[in-house]
Amino acid sequence: MPYEKIELKYGRTSFEFEYDADKLEVLDAADDRPPPLTDVQIGELLDRPIASRPLEEIVSPGDSVLLVVPDATRQTAAGQMVNLVVRRLIANGSAPHEISIIFATGIHRRVTEEEKREILTPFIAQRITTIDHDASNPLKNFRVGETAGGIPVELNWRLSEADHIVLVGGAAFHYFAGFTGGRKLICPGLASVRTISETHKLAFDCESKDRRLGVGTGLLDGNAVHEAFIEAAAFAKPSFCLTTIVNEAGETVDLYCGDWIESHRAACDAFAARHTIEIREKRDVVIASCGGFPHDINMIQAHKALDAASQACRDGGTIILLAECADGLGRSDFIDWFDAENSRALGEKLCESYQVNGQTAWSLMKKAERFDVRIVSAIDEYWARKMRLKHYGSLALALSSTETKTAGYILPSGAKAHIKFVGSTVVT
């Protein structure tokens, strides 16, 4: 029997897993291991932006610049990008006090001081002013207009104060926005609770009590959520955008920069080409790691890997999810949605009183109803049971009652994968 070993990430640690290669197939992006870009190579890409002038020709000395960066739930190599951008701006005549950085937290918790140093590097965190966003504070967010569909667009007031907005993010799959990065740094990243809720609600069809047609992983064209994000972000008039593609170590392996729409779209296309995995059969067992921290920082983030795993598993099959969730569920009110009797009832509640995390809860419950979902996690066992998940303390225990002869998949980087089913059979 051909036994092989694989390291499956779990938080900041990992499990070593020995598996039968005749039974379990690893689903991984084949070209996710190019060498990281050097600062010189990144500089050359910044000199050749997509559909835009170089940043130095856009920003003049004396102009104020607001850099928008992700929070601790994203892995984008923002520190390297911000360092290089700040140095270029200063070399171009900008003063450090004319540059500031804001964290696009949306409705996530605030970034801690330690996380700021980790995201930006201590050098930048000590020298450049950083700003926290508060989506629920009406004094910090103001109405700038509305979308074509009538959604009020309320954005952080700092966006109107700066002469130039520079977006610094990364491309990755998102289960209803299509992809992360780009416009998402503005909306939902720097939007009000009201705007975030109304734009996210477009992902759910209250007539069918299901995901809206055209909304999903890797989808941009015809995606109502993405289109609303673009409309909302346009009010901020971003001057420049950097979108990275990073490897498993969080190092930049590619960069697309320039126009905030065109360069981001190019990054999304490149990411999809690298991380879309085609399968010809769905199988009985899928063992999925989120990919470690920050992808499994909390349950709301870990759900993205569960969503990917569900695309490779047959209905009624077993999904084993490795998700540490050191920050717990992600929001204290997330668990309340699971008071609903089933996903249909949860969907009805969602349509009566929509909240962003209610849609994640609905999506999670749908999967718990379709599959035998087992989670290896630090979250409380009571929470796991309430979410209809079976809680285990180790991968070995989660595997102990599965059928050893069953064919399955191993998904080592679930948060970064999009599984595309192109066959018509199910292997058991």
N, C-alpha and C positions, 0 to 999 in steps of 0.2 A: 504493500500500500504506500503511495507517495505522500508522506506527511511533510508539510511545510509550516513555517512560522511567520507570523505577521505581528507587528506592533499596532495596537488599536488605541488611539489617544483617548484619554479620559481626564478632563480638566487640564491640569499642568503635568499630569503623569500619564501612564499608559499601561495597558494589559498586553502581555505577550500571549498570543493565542496560537496553539498548534492545531492544524486542521488537516483533514483528508482532502487533498486536491482533486480527487476523483469525485467527491461529493459537493464540495464548496468552491465556487468560482469567485475570484476577487474582481469587483467592478471598480476600476480606478482609471483616472485620466492618464492616458499613455504618455503625453508630452508635458506633464506638470513638473518636470524636473530640469528645465533649462537653467543655466547659470544666472544668478541675480545680476541685474544691471549695475554697473559702476556709476559713481557720481558723474563721471565724464560722459558716459553714454546717455544718462538722463539729461544732462545739460544739452547734448546734441539734439535730443528730442524736443526739449523746451525751445530750442532755436528754430525748430521746424514744426510749428503748431498746425493743427488741422483747421482750415477755413477761418483763420484768425491771424492777426499780426502777433509777433512775439510780445510777451508781457511787458518788456522794457519799453516798447513803443506805445503801449496802451497807458501805462502808469507814468505820470510825470512827477518830478520832485515836488514835494508839497502836497500831493494828493493823499488822502486817507485810504487805507486798504484794509478790508475786513476779510480774513481768511476763515472759511467755514470748514470745519473738520468733523469727522464722526466721533461718536462716544466710545465707551469701552466695549460695546457689543460687536464692534467691527474690527476686522484685521485688514488694514489697508496700506501699511508702511507710511502712514501720514507723517510720522516724525522725520523721516528722510526727505519727503517731499517738502514739508514746511521749512526745514533747515535750508534746503537749496533755494526755495523761492524767496525766503527772507534775505538770504545773502545776496541774491541777484538784485532784489529791490534796493537794498542798502548800497550796493555797488553802483546802482543806477541813480542814486541821489536821494532816496527815501530815508527819512530818519526813523529810528526804532519806535519813537512815540507815535508815529503816523501809521503804524501797523498794529493791528489787534487780531485776536483769534477768538472765534465763538464756537462752542460745541453744539452740534446739531443733535440734541437729545430727544426731540419730539416729546412724547409723553413718558419716556424712560426717566429713571432717576438721575439726579445730578452726578456729574463726574467728580470723583474724589480728587484730592490734591495729589495723592500717589498715582492715580490713573492719569492725571494731566501730565505728570513727568514721564510716565510710561508711553503715552500716546505721542507726545511732542518732543521728547528727550528733555533731560534736565536743563540743557543749555538754552533751549527756546523758552521753556516754562519759566525760567528765572528772569528772562530778559524782555519778553514780549507780553503785553497785557492780554489776559484771557478773560472771557466772558461766559457766564452760564445763561442758558435759555430756560425760561419758565413758561410752559405752554398754558398754564392755568391762571396766569396773572394778567388781568385785563389792562393793567397799567403798562405792561411791557409789550403788548401786541396791539397793533392797530389795523383797521380795515383799509385795504388798498384797492379793493374792487371786488368783482365776483367773476366766476367762470361762466362760460356760455350756457351751462346748465343751471345757473342761478346759485351756485355755492359761494357763500361769502368767503373772501380770502383775507385772513388776518395774519400778519407776519410780525416778527420781532422788530421793534422800532429801530434797532441798530442797523438794519439793512438800508434804511432810508438816510442814515447819517453818513455812511461811507461813500466816498467817490467811486470806489471800485469794490466789487464783490468777487472773490476768487474761491472757487469750490475745489476742495481737495478730498477726494474719496476713492473708493475702489469698486470694481465691477464684481458682482456675485449674483447668483440666482435669488429671486424672491418669489415666494409661492403665489402671490397675487399681483404684485407690482411689476412682475417680469424680471427686473434686475434692481440691484441696489445702486447707489452712487448717483452722480449728476444731479438731476432735478430733485431727488429725494433729500438732498442736503438742505434744501429750502423748504420743501413741502413733502413730507411732514416734519422734517428736521427742525425748522425754525418757525413753524406755524402754531396757531392757537389750538386748544383742545377742540373748539368748534369746527375749525377748518379741517383738522386731522380726522375728526369723526365723520364729517360729511363726505370727504373725498374717499375715505376707506369704505364707507357704506356702499359705494358704487361696485364693490367686489361681490356683493351679495344680492341675489334676486329674491325679493320677498314674495313674488308670486309662486315660484317653484320651490322656495325655501332651499336654494342650492346656490353654488357658485355661479356668478353671471357668465354668460357666454363670452368668450374672448379674453377672459381674465385667467391668468395662470403663469406658471413657471416659464421663464424664457420668452414670454409674449409681450411685445410692445405695440405692434400695429393692431388697431382695433381694440386695444385694452383700455377700457373706460377709466380705470384708476390711473394708469400711466398718463393718459391724455389730460386728466384733471391736474395731476402733479405738474405737468409741463405748463399748463395755463397759469397755475398759481405761482410757480417759480419765475415765470416771465415777468411778473410785477417787480421782482427784485433786480432785474436787468443784470445778471451776472456778466462780468467782463471777461472771465477766463475760467477754464475748468481743467483740472488734472484728474484722471481716472487711472488707477493702477490695476494691474493684475499681479497677484502675489502667489508665491509657492507655499508649501505646507509649513515652512519656517517663518512665514510672514515677510519674506524678502521680495522686493520688486523684480519681476521677471519681464514686465512690459509696462509701457506707459503710453497713454493716449491723451493729448492735451490740445487746447485751443478753444474753439467755439463750444459753448456749454451744452448744446444739443448734438451737434455733429460729432464732436470728439468722443462724447459719452456713448453715442450709438455705435461708433467704431469699436470702442472698448467692449461693449456688450456683445457685439458680433464675434469678436475675437475670443472672448471668454466662453461663449456658447460653443464655438468650434472646438475648444480644448476640453470642455467639461461635460458635454452631452454624451452620454453613454447609451448606445443602442443595444437592446436585448431582443432575442427572438422568442423567448419563453419567460413566463412568470413562474416562480418556484415557491415551494412550501415554506421555506425558511429564509429570512434575511437578517443577518447580523450587521447592525449599523452603528458606527461611531460617528458622532457629530463632527469629529475632527479635532476635538479638544478645545481648550480655551482659545478665544472667547465664544466659540460657536455653541458651547454648552454652558455658558455662564448662568443661564436660568432656563426654566421650562418653556417660556414663550419663544426664546431663541432656539432651543433644542427641537422644537416642533418642526423646524424647517428640514432637519435631517430625517425625522419621522415621515414627513411628506414625501421626500425622495425615496425612502425605503418602501413606502406603500406602492410606488409605481412598479416595483420589481416583485411584489409578493402576490400570490394568488389569493382570492377571497377565502377567508377561513384559515389562512396560513398563519405562521408565527413570525413576528418581528421582535427582535431583541435589540433594544436601543441602549447604547452606552452614553449616558449624559450626566455628568457630575452635578450640575446645577448648584454651584457654590452659593449663588445669590437666591436660591429658592425658586419660587415660581416666576419672579420677575415683577409682579404686582400683587399686593395683598388681596385685591378684590377679584383676581383671576379665578380663584377656586370657587367663588360664589356662583359662577355660571353653571357649575356641575350639579347644582341642586335640581336642575331640570331632569325630567324623567328619561328623556332620550334626546337625540340630536334634532328630531323634528320639533319637539317642544322648545328646545334651546333656540332653534331658528325662529320660532314664533316670538319668543321673548326678545330676540335680537331685533326683529322688525318693529316691535312695540317700543323698545327703548334701546336704540343702538349705542354700543360702545365698541371701541376698536378691539379690545382684547376679547370681547365676546365672540368675535368672528374666529379668532385663533382657537378659543375653547370649542366652538362648534366644529371646526375642522379636526381638532384633536379627537373629539367624541365620535365623529363619523368614522375615524380610523379605528378607534377602540371597539366600535360595533362591527366593523368588517373583518378585523384581524385579532389574533391573540397577541396583544402587545405586552411585552415584558420589558421593564426598565431597570437597568442597573444604575443606581443614582444615590446621591446623598440626601435627596429630598425625603421628607417624612413619609413613612409608609401609609399613614392615614390619608395624606393628600393624594398619593398614587392610587389608592383604592377608590377615592372619590372621583378621580379622573378616569376610572374604569381601566387602570393599568395594573399589572401584576408587578410587585416590587421585589427585587432580588438584591442581595448584598454582593454578588460577584457574577462574572460571566459564566463560570463553571456551574453555579447553581441555576442560573437561568437556562442553561443548556441541558441540565440533567434530565429533564422529563421530555425532551424532544426526541423524535424518532431518528436514530443514528443513520438509518439508510436513506433518509430524505435528502433530495437534491436541494441546494440552496445557494445563496449569494453572500458574499462579505462586502460591505460598503464601508471602506475605511475613512472616507471624507464626505459624509452624507450632506453636510451643509453646503458643500460646493458642487454637488452633483445634480444633474438632471437626467433621470432615467427615461429613455424614450423607447416604448414598446413597439417594435416593428414586426412582430410575428403574430401568430394566431393560435399558438398552443400553450398549454400549461404543463410543466414537467412535475411529476410527483414521485 
